[in-house]
Amino acid sequence: MLSGIKQDRHTERRNFLLRLFSSLRAAPDDKEDLAQQSLLRFLSQGYAERDLDDKQENALLARVGYSTFIDFCRKKRASNLGEREDELSDTKFDWQREEQVEEIKDLILRSKLERDDILLIEMRFGDGNSLVEIARLCRVHVNTIRRRLERILDRLRRQASLDGHTKTDGRAQS
């Protein structure tokens, strides 16, 4: 009897998510996958065990569904851009990108960031993790990650600004 109730609840959640993705104009082929991914996220984060009324549960489902949809769109966009990059790619583009990466690495070294700060930058910009994913991995609140990244990026901007002034001052004195 209890498993039948759980099954009905999962069906209600799935139908709610399917309606949500329809309203977001997700492709028909993607709706089922998105609903499944959202339900798995919802369950894995322990929201199903919470004592919530229907409105609260639907609000959480919608939040999880929106974030799943946004992640899906980002990945789809990145893969589409990647295909165009492959078509347009040439050695000059690759060389410029490698040069930029090296400049960023040098900037990070000159800024004398701690190892934890460097790992945070790698997780966010190198691996492409969202702030929420990083917060979950680090087991801290997302605002903590946001503020920490802001401080790190501000420090990198100041270092880049100092480097720019040093280069122009050096040229003026020569």
C-alpha positions in Angstrom: 0.0 0.0 0.0 2.8 2.4 1.0 4.8 1.7 -2.2 1.6 2.5 -4.3 1.3 5.9 -2.6 5.0 6.6 -3.3 4.6 5.5 -6.9 1.6 7.9 -7.3 3.6 10.7 -5.8 6.4 10.1 -8.2 4.0 10.1 -11.1 2.5 13.4 -9.9 6.0 14.9 -9.7 6.9 13.6 -13.1 3.7 15.0 -14.7 4.4 18.4 -13.0 7.9 18.5 -14.4 6.7 17.5 -17.9 4.2 20.4 -17.8 7.0 22.7 -16.6 9.2 21.7 -19.5 6.4 22.1 -21.9 5.9 25.7 -20.7 9.6 26.2 -21.2 9.2 24.9 -24.8 11.7 22.1 -24.4 11.9 19.8 -27.4 9.5 16.8 -27.1 12.4 14.4 -27.2 14.1 16.1 -24.3 11.2 16.5 -21.9 11.3 12.9 -20.6 15.1 13.0 -20.1 14.8 16.4 -18.3 12.0 15.2 -16.1 14.0 12.1 -15.2 17.1 14.1 -14.4 15.1 16.6 -12.4 13.5 13.8 -10.4 16.8 12.2 -9.7 18.2 15.5 -8.5 15.2 16.1 -6.4 15.4 12.7 -4.7 19.2 12.7 -4.3 19.1 16.1 -2.5 16.7 14.6 0.0 13.8 16.9 -0.8 11.3 14.0 -1.0 11.9 13.1 2.7 11.1 16.5 3.9 7.7 17.3 5.4 6.5 19.7 2.8 3.0 20.7 1.7 2.2 20.5 -2.0 3.0 24.1 -2.8 6.4 23.9 -1.1 7.2 20.6 -2.9 6.1 22.0 -6.3 8.3 25.1 -5.7 11.3 22.9 -5.0 10.5 20.7 -8.0 10.2 23.8 -10.2 13.6 25.1 -8.9 15.3 21.8 -9.5 13.6 21.6 -12.9 14.7 25.1 -13.9 18.3 24.5 -12.9 18.3 21.2 -14.8 16.9 22.9 -17.9 19.5 25.7 -17.7 22.3 23.2 -17.3 20.9 21.2 -20.3 20.7 24.4 -22.4 24.3 25.4 -21.5 25.6 22.0 -22.4 23.7 22.0 -25.7 24.9 25.5 -26.5 28.5 24.5 -25.7 28.3 21.5 -27.8 26.8 23.5 -30.7 29.6 26.1 -30.3 32.1 23.3 -30.2 30.9 22.0 -33.5 31.3 25.4 -35.1 34.7 25.8 -33.5 35.8 22.5 -35.1 34.6 23.7 -38.5 36.3 27.1 -38.1 39.3 26.1 -36.1 42.8 26.9 -37.3 46.2 26.9 -35.7 46.1 30.7 -35.2 43.0 30.4 -33.0 44.4 27.5 -31.0 47.7 29.4 -30.6 46.0 32.5 -29.3 43.9 30.5 -26.9 46.9 28.7 -25.5 48.7 32.1 -25.1 45.7 33.5 -23.2 45.7 30.4 -20.9 49.4 30.8 -20.2 48.9 34.5 -19.4 46.1 33.7 -17.0 48.3 31.0 -15.3 51.1 33.5 -14.9 48.6 36.1 -13.5 47.5 33.5 -10.9 51.1 32.8 -9.9 51.9 36.5 -9.6 48.8 37.0 -7.4 50.2 34.4 -5.0 46.8 32.8 -4.5 46.5 30.0 -2.0 46.0 26.4 -3.3 42.3 26.4 -2.2 41.7 29.6 -4.2 43.3 28.1 -7.3 41.3 24.9 -7.0 38.1 27.0 -6.7 39.0 28.9 -9.9 39.8 25.6 -11.7 36.4 24.1 -10.6 34.5 27.2 -11.7 36.3 28.2 -14.9 38.3 25.2 -15.9 35.8 22.5 -15.2 32.8 24.7 -15.8 31.0 23.8 -12.6 28.1 26.0 -11.5 28.3 27.8 -8.1 25.7 25.4 -6.8 27.7 22.4 -7.8 30.9 23.8 -6.2 29.0 24.6 -3.0 27.6 21.1 -2.9 31.1 19.6 -3.4 32.7 21.9 -0.8 29.7 21.4 1.5 29.2 25.2 2.1 26.5 27.7 1.2 26.5 28.9 -2.4 26.8 32.5 -1.2 30.1 31.6 0.5 31.4 30.4 -2.8 30.1 33.4 -4.6 31.8 35.9 -2.2 35.0 33.9 -2.2 35.2 33.9 -6.0 34.4 37.6 -6.1 37.4 38.3 -3.7 39.7 36.1 -5.8 38.7 37.7 -9.1 39.0 41.1 -7.5 42.5 40.2 -6.4 43.4 39.0 -9.9 42.0 42.2 -11.5 44.1 44.3 -9.1 47.2 42.2 -10.0 46.5 42.5 -13.8 46.0 46.3 -13.3 49.3 46.5 -11.4 51.0 44.5 -14.2 49.6 46.8 -16.8 50.9 49.9 -15.0 54.3 48.3 -14.5 54.6 47.5 -18.2 53.6 51.0 -19.3 55.8 52.6 -16.7 58.7 50.5 -17.9 58.2 51.5 -21.5 58.0 55.2 -20.6 61.3 55.0 -18.7 63.2 53.2 -21.4 
